[in-house]
Amino acid sequence: MAELLLTTVNGQVIRLHTEMPEPEVVFQGSADEALMGICTDEDLLFVASLGRIYQLRREDWKILKKTRLYRPSPDFHQMNIYDGLLYATATRRNQIWVYGRDLRLSKKVNIDPPDPHRRVRYKKNYNHINAIVRHQGEFYINLNWLGTKQYGDSGVLKTDPEFRETGKFKYGWESHDLQFAGSSMLAICSTSGKDKKILHPNRSGLMVDGHLVWEHDPDASFCKGLCYDEKHIFVCGGKKAERTRRKQTSGIIYVLDRNTYEPVKTIEHEKIRGLRGAIVI
């Protein structure tokens, strides 16, 4: 099938071949902080913990550069690199941070919160930005919160290359890791649980072009990482647990047929903790 690089809740980057699922830990950050964002650019790998970004050499996974440890943490989530610029979602700050390939921070872009007339307040009036991708010259920014209520509708903000808004629309709920596969827009729809007073259907799975095309048990796992190759889509996450126990939960990968969205296999391994990001290499 494919070879994946996966980021985990216990600070690891894992290389996994989906046909021979014996994982290899290629990088260990701080075990106290989850790794989230992951992307490649030629011979380099970029990974983000909640409070720091690392640049690794793909040949031997050696750290070449890293940012300072930001405190308070910006809560980096997913990120992507385009034309030598790294775009990282600074979720707690409600911003996009733009870096050069050398990890020099060039600018911070403010994203309007759900209520633009009020100040940004973490978990009160912010978007919980989860991902940023570029498609046909525009940025698509994944807004886990479209409104001012948590556990509700999600949406997408479209901007031009200078981050001027060109559109905004509803897309799923509790969404994570927006991607484009050809012309189709993919996102994970997640469910925190009935005990959270959710404001959306108690359903979890993969949304493609506005339709939930595949579902998994919303009470069993929570997914945050998404990637694909020519034949398959890989939806990655972890078994559900209270926040204080998440570092002990096992990771899970749902493998889907890219054309039919039918399940092909499910991968679990005792050595893999909960997954937060994924790319195909």
C-alpha positions in Angstrom: 0.0 0.0 0.0 1.9 3.0 1.3 4.6 4.3 3.6 3.4 6.8 6.1 5.0 9.3 8.5 2.8 9.7 11.6 2.9 12.2 14.5 1.7 10.9 17.9 0.3 12.2 21.2 3.5 11.2 23.0 5.8 13.3 20.9 7.0 10.7 18.3 7.3 10.6 14.5 6.7 7.0 13.3 7.4 5.5 10.0 5.0 2.8 9.0 4.5 0.7 5.9 0.9 -0.3 5.8 1.6 -3.7 4.4 4.2 -4.5 7.1 2.9 -2.7 10.1 5.9 -2.9 12.4 6.4 0.8 13.3 9.8 2.6 13.4 10.3 5.6 15.7 12.4 8.0 13.6 12.1 11.0 15.9 11.3 11.6 19.6 10.4 15.1 20.8 9.3 15.9 24.3 7.1 13.1 25.7 5.3 15.9 27.5 3.9 17.5 24.4 2.1 15.9 21.4 3.4 16.3 17.9 0.8 17.5 15.5 1.7 19.1 12.2 3.9 17.3 9.6 5.0 18.1 6.1 8.0 17.6 3.8 9.9 19.8 1.3 12.5 18.0 -0.8 15.1 16.6 1.6 13.5 18.2 4.7 10.8 17.2 7.2 9.0 19.7 9.3 7.1 18.6 12.4 5.4 20.7 15.0 4.7 20.1 18.7 2.2 22.4 20.3 4.9 24.9 21.2 7.8 24.4 18.8 8.6 23.5 15.2 11.5 21.2 14.1 13.3 20.9 10.8 14.7 17.4 10.3 16.9 15.9 7.6 15.0 13.1 5.9 18.2 11.1 5.2 18.9 10.4 8.9 16.1 12.3 10.8 18.6 14.5 12.5 17.4 17.9 13.8 18.9 20.7 11.7 17.0 23.6 13.1 14.2 24.3 15.6 12.3 27.3 16.8 12.5 28.4 20.4 9.9 26.9 22.7 7.1 29.3 22.6 5.4 30.1 25.9 2.5 30.4 26.3 2.1 27.7 23.6 0.5 28.7 20.3 -0.8 25.2 20.1 0.4 24.5 16.6 -1.8 22.1 14.7 -1.5 21.1 11.0 0.8 22.9 8.6 1.9 22.9 5.0 4.8 24.3 2.9 4.4 26.1 -0.4 7.1 27.8 -2.5 9.6 27.7 0.3 7.2 29.2 3.0 5.9 27.2 5.9 2.3 28.0 6.9 1.5 26.8 10.5 -1.8 27.0 12.3 -1.3 28.7 15.7 -4.6 27.5 17.0 -4.6 29.1 20.5 -3.6 32.5 19.0 -6.2 32.3 16.2 -3.5 33.0 13.7 -1.4 31.6 10.8 2.3 31.9 11.4 4.4 32.0 8.2 8.1 30.8 8.3 10.8 30.6 5.8 12.4 27.3 5.0 15.1 28.2 7.5 12.4 28.5 10.3 12.7 32.3 10.5 9.3 33.7 11.4 8.3 36.2 8.8 4.7 37.2 9.8 1.7 36.3 11.8 -1.7 36.5 10.2 -4.8 37.2 12.4 -7.9 35.3 11.5 -11.3 36.9 12.4 -12.9 35.0 15.3 -16.6 33.8 15.0 -17.7 37.1 16.5 -15.4 39.7 14.8 -16.6 42.5 17.0 -15.3 40.9 20.2 -11.7 40.2 21.1 -10.3 36.7 20.6 -10.7 34.5 23.6 -9.4 31.0 23.7 -12.3 28.5 24.0 -14.7 31.5 24.0 -14.4 33.4 20.7 -11.9 31.7 18.4 -11.9 29.4 15.4 -9.8 26.4 16.7 -8.0 26.5 13.4 -6.9 23.0 12.5 -5.4 23.1 9.0 -4.4 25.3 6.1 -4.0 24.1 2.5 -3.5 25.9 -0.8 -5.7 24.9 -3.8 -5.8 26.6 -7.2 -4.0 29.7 -5.9 -6.2 30.2 -2.8 -5.8 29.3 0.8 -8.4 27.1 2.5 -8.4 27.4 6.3 -10.1 24.8 8.4 -12.3 26.3 11.1 -13.2 23.8 13.7 -15.6 26.4 15.1 -17.7 28.3 12.6 -19.8 29.9 15.3 -19.3 30.9 18.9 -20.3 27.5 20.4 -17.9 24.6 20.8 -18.9 21.1 19.6 -20.9 22.6 16.7 -20.7 23.4 13.0 -17.3 23.7 11.4 -16.4 25.7 8.3 -13.8 26.8 5.8 -12.3 30.3 5.2 -11.0 31.0 1.7 -8.5 33.7 1.1 -6.2 35.0 -1.6 -2.4 34.7 -1.3 -2.4 37.8 0.8 -5.0 36.4 3.2 -7.8 38.6 2.1 -11.1 36.8 2.5 -12.7 35.5 -0.6 -15.3 33.2 0.9 -16.5 31.4 4.0 -18.8 28.5 4.3 -20.1 25.7 6.6 -18.3 22.4 6.2 -18.9 19.5 8.6 -18.6 19.5 12.4 -15.6 19.3 14.8 -13.5 19.0 11.6 -9.8 18.2 11.3 -7.1 18.1 8.6 -8.7 19.6 5.5 -7.2 18.2 2.3 -7.8 18.3 -1.5 -7.6 15.1 -3.5 -7.8 16.3 -7.1 -10.8 18.7 -7.1 -12.5 17.0 -4.1 -12.3 18.5 -0.6 -11.8 16.1 2.2 -12.1 16.6 5.9 -12.5 14.5 9.0 -15.7 15.0 11.0 -15.3 14.1 14.7 -17.5 13.8 17.7 -16.3 14.6 21.2 -19.1 12.7 22.8 -22.7 12.9 24.1 -21.4 14.1 27.5 -20.0 17.2 25.9 -23.5 18.5 24.8 -22.6 18.3 21.2 -24.6 20.6 18.8 -24.2 18.3 15.7 -25.0 14.7 14.7 -23.4 12.1 16.9 -21.5 10.8 13.8 -17.8 10.6 12.9 -16.1 9.9 9.6 -14.8 11.3 6.3 -16.5 14.1 4.5 -16.0 14.5 0.8 -17.5 17.5 -1.1 -20.0 18.0 1.7 -21.1 14.4 2.1 -20.2 12.0 4.9 -19.0 9.1 2.7 -17.7 6.8 5.4 -18.4 6.5 9.2 -16.8 4.9 12.2 -18.0 4.4 15.7 -18.0 7.9 17.2 -17.6 6.6 20.8 -14.6 4.3 20.0 -12.1 6.7 18.4 -11.3 10.3 17.5 -9.4 11.1 14.3 -7.3 14.1 13.5 -4.9 13.1 10.7 -5.7 12.5 7.0 -3.6 11.6 4.0 -3.9 9.6 0.7 -2.1 8.0 -2.2 -3.4 7.0 -5.6 -5.5 4.1 -4.3 -6.2 4.7 -0.6 -7.2 7.3 2.0 -5.8 7.0 5.5 -7.8 8.4 8.3 -5.7 8.4 11.5 -6.5 8.9 15.1 -6.6 7.2 18.5 -8.9 5.4 20.9 -11.0 7.7 23.0 -10.0 8.5 26.5 -10.1 11.3 29.0 -7.6 14.0 28.2 -5.3 13.0 31.1 -5.1 9.4 29.8 -4.7 10.1 26.0 -0.9 9.5 26.0 -1.7 5.9 26.9 -4.3 5.3 24.2 -3.5 3.3 21.1 -3.4 4.7 17.6 -5.7 3.6 14.8 -5.6 4.0 11.0 -8.7 3.4 8.9 -7.7 2.5 5.3 -10.3 3.3 2.7 -10.6 2.7 -1.0 -10.0 6.1 -2.6 -12.6 5.6 -5.3 -15.5 3.9 -3.4 -14.6 5.0 0.2 -15.2 1.4 1.3 -13.1 0.2 4.2 -10.1 -1.9 3.2 -8.5 -2.6 6.6 -7.9 -1.1 10.0 -4.4 -0.9 11.5 -3.7 -0.9 15.2 -0.4 -1.6 16.9 0.5 -1.8 20.6 3.6 0.4 20.0 1.7 3.2 18.4 0.0 5.8 20.6 -2.8 8.2 19.5 -2.1 9.7 16.1 -2.3 13.5 15.4 -0.9 14.0 11.9 -0.1 11.9 8.8 1.6 12.1 5.4 2.4 9.7 2.7 6.1 9.5 1.7 
